[in-house]
Amino acid sequence: MKKVFALITFMWSVAVFAQNEQLAQNYFEKGEFEKALVIYQDLDARHQNNTFFIQKIIACYQQLQQYGEAEKLINEKLKSTEKPYLYVELGYNYQLQGDKEKAEKNYNKAIETVAQNPSNVYAVASTFEQKVQVEKALEAYETATSINKSLNFDYQMALLQGQLGNIDLMIERLLSYSYNNKQALPVVQNQLSRFMNEESNTFNTSLRKALLVNTQKNQDIFWNHFLSWFYVQEKDYGKAFIQEKAIFRRDPDTFNNIVILARVAADENETETAREIYGFILENTTDPDLLLQAHEHLIAADIKDSTEKEYPAIEQRINNLLTQYGTGPTTLDVQILKADFEAFHLKNTQAGINTLNTTLDQQLNRYQKAKVKMKLSDILLLDEKFNQAIIYYAQIEDDLKNDAVAHEASLKVAKASYFKGDFEWAQKQLKVLKSSSSQLIANDALELYLLIIDNTVEDSTQTALKKFARADFKLYQNKRTEALDAYKDILANDKTQSIQDVTLLRIGRLYEEQKQYDLALQYYKQIIDNYADGIYVDEALFYSAEIYNKQLEDPDTAMPLYEKVIFNHQDSIHFVEARKQYRQLRGDANS
C-alpha cells in the first residue's frame, strides 16, 4: 500500500511540475515576465542548476531590463557550476546594455573553454545560436574541430552559413556531411528541399552545380543518386532517368528505382518520358510483373496519341497481353484499360460493360472491386444511364467510407448530376468535396461549384448552364466535334456573360487537342483581353504560354505570359509549372 501511495505521490508531483512549467512558458510567451519569473525561480530552487530554467530566469530579467539581477545570477551560477555557456549569457547581457567590449570579452572566454575542452562546444555553440550570434557559433564549432579532428559539425555549420546568406558554403557543407554520414541523407535532402521551394532559383542553380561537380570529381554512385533526387524535385524526370540508367549499369540491384521513376513520370502526365522509361524496363527485365506493367503503361500512352485507324492494332495488343498473362487479379488494370478502350474509343459500350462484369466475377478485394465498379459507372454514364451510374458510384462511397477512392466516387456522382442537369444536387455534393483532403478532387469540385453558382446568379433559369452541361457531356463522351459545335452555339446565341469565358476556354482546349494552335490562341486571347478579372484567365495565360513555348518555339512571346501567371496568379494550379518553364527560358537551368 505504501508503494502505491508513493507512486501516486510521485505521479502527482510530476504532473504539477509539468503544469507549472507550461504555465511559466505561457506567461513568458504572453509577455507577463514578472509572473513567469516567479514560477521559473521556484522551479530552479527545486531543480538546482537546470540549464533551461536558469536561461529562462536570465531571459525574464533581461525582458524586464533588470540587467544587474541577470548579471548577479549568471556570476553566482558561474562560481558554483563553471558551466561555459554562462559566459555566452554574460556576454549577451552586456550586449543588451550596449557594452560591446565586455560582451566580446565574455564571448571569447566561452570560445576559450572550447579550445581547452572541445566537448564544451555543444553547450557554447547552441547558446550562441539561441542569441543569434551566428558567426560566434561558427567560430566555436571551428575551434572544436581544429583541436579534435574526429568531431564533425558540417550539418550545424551548414545551417549557420545559410543564415549568413552563404548559400554555396551551406550546400558544400551539407553535401559533405551527407557523403560522410550516409544514414543522414534523408535529413539533408529534407533540409535542401525547403530551400528549393523558395521563390529565388539561385539556390537550385547552386545545388545543381555542386552536385554535378561532385559527380564528376568522385565516381561514387552516391552522387548519381543525389543528382537523380534533385531532378525529381524539379520534376525533370528525363534527366533523373539519365542518372538512374548510369546507376543501374554499375549496380543492377537498383533497377526498382527506375520502375518507381516510371510510375512517378506517368502519374505526373510526363507521357513521353514515362514511355521512354517503360521501354527501357522492357529491354532490361525478365520479371513477368514488371513486363506486364510496362506493356500496360505503353499501351495506355499510345491510346492517348492514337488515331482511329490505329485502334485495331491497339485492341490486338491488349488482347494479346491478356492471352499471355490471363484474366485474373494480376491483370486487373489491363482488363479495365480494355473496357475503357472499348467504350470510349471503339464506341462499344456494351463490350466494355461485358468486360467489367466478367472481371467482377473474379476473386477481388474491396479496393479492386471499387476500381472495376468505378470504370463500370463511367461507362454507364457514357451510355447516358445516369441513375445506374450513380448507383454504382454510391456503392463505392458506402464500401470505402472516407477513403480517397470514395471521395473520387462522390465527385463523379456530382458530375453525373451536373451532366443530367440536376444542378441543385450537384451543388450540395460539391460544397462538401471542395474541402476534400485530396487537392485534385478539391480543385475539380471547387471549379464545378463556382461554375454552377456563377451561372445561377446571373440566369435563374440556368438556360446557358444547361446548354453548357450538355456540351461538357459530349466532351466526356469523347464526341469532340459535337462538343465544339455546342460550345460555339453558346457563344453565338447565348448572351449570359458568366458562361462566356469558360466556353472560350473549352473551345481553345479542343483546338489545342487538334493541334490547331493559331485558333486555340485566338480563343485564349479573348479571355485574356476581355475577362482579365475572371477565374479562367490564369489558365488562358498558361495554355497560351505553353503553345508558344513548346509548339511554336517562340520563347520571347511565351516568357511574359508565364510571368503574368507567376506574379498575378500565385494561387493558380499552374503556378509551379509556369515558374519552372519561365526559369528555364530565362536560362537559370544552364547558368
Salt bridges, closest charged atoms under 4 A:
GLU32 OE2 - LYS30 NZ 3.93
GLU32 OE1 - LYS35 NZ 3.00
ASP42 OD2 - ARG46 NE 3.42
ASP44 OD2 - LYS77 NZ 3.49
GLU89 OE1 - LYS131 NZ 3.17
GLU104 OE2 - LYS136 NZ 2.49
GLU139 OE1 - LYS136 NZ 3.67
ASP154 OD1 - ARG173 NH1 2.92
GLU199 OE2 - ARG579 NH1 3.07
GLU234 OE1 - ARG208 NH2 3.12
ASP236 OD2 - LYS239 NZ 3.83
GLU268 OE1 - LYS235 NZ 3.65
GLU272 OE2 - ARG275 NH1 2.46
ASP302 OD1 - ARG275 NH2 3.06
ASP302 OD2 - ARG317 NH1 2.82
ASP305 OD2 - ARG275 NH2 3.30
ASP333 OD1 - LYS371 NZ 2.58
ASP340 OD2 - LYS375 NZ 2.82
GLU342 OE2 - LYS338 NZ 3.05
ASP378 OD2 - LYS375 NZ 3.67
ASP378 OD2 - LYS412 NZ 2.96
ASP383 OD2 - LYS385 NZ 3.40
ASP398 OD1 - LYS401 NZ 3.73
ASP399 OD2 - LYS373 NZ 3.88
GLU408 OE2 - LYS412 NZ 3.79
ASP472 OD1 - ARG506 NE 2.86
GLU482 OE1 - LYS474 NZ 3.22
ASP494 OD2 - LYS467 NZ 3.93
GLU512 OE1 - ARG509 NH1 3.25
GLU513 OE1 - ARG480 NE 3.04
ASP529 OD2 - LYS525 NZ 2.56
GLU546 OE1 - LYS550 NZ 2.95
ASP588 OD2 - ARG586 NH2 2.50
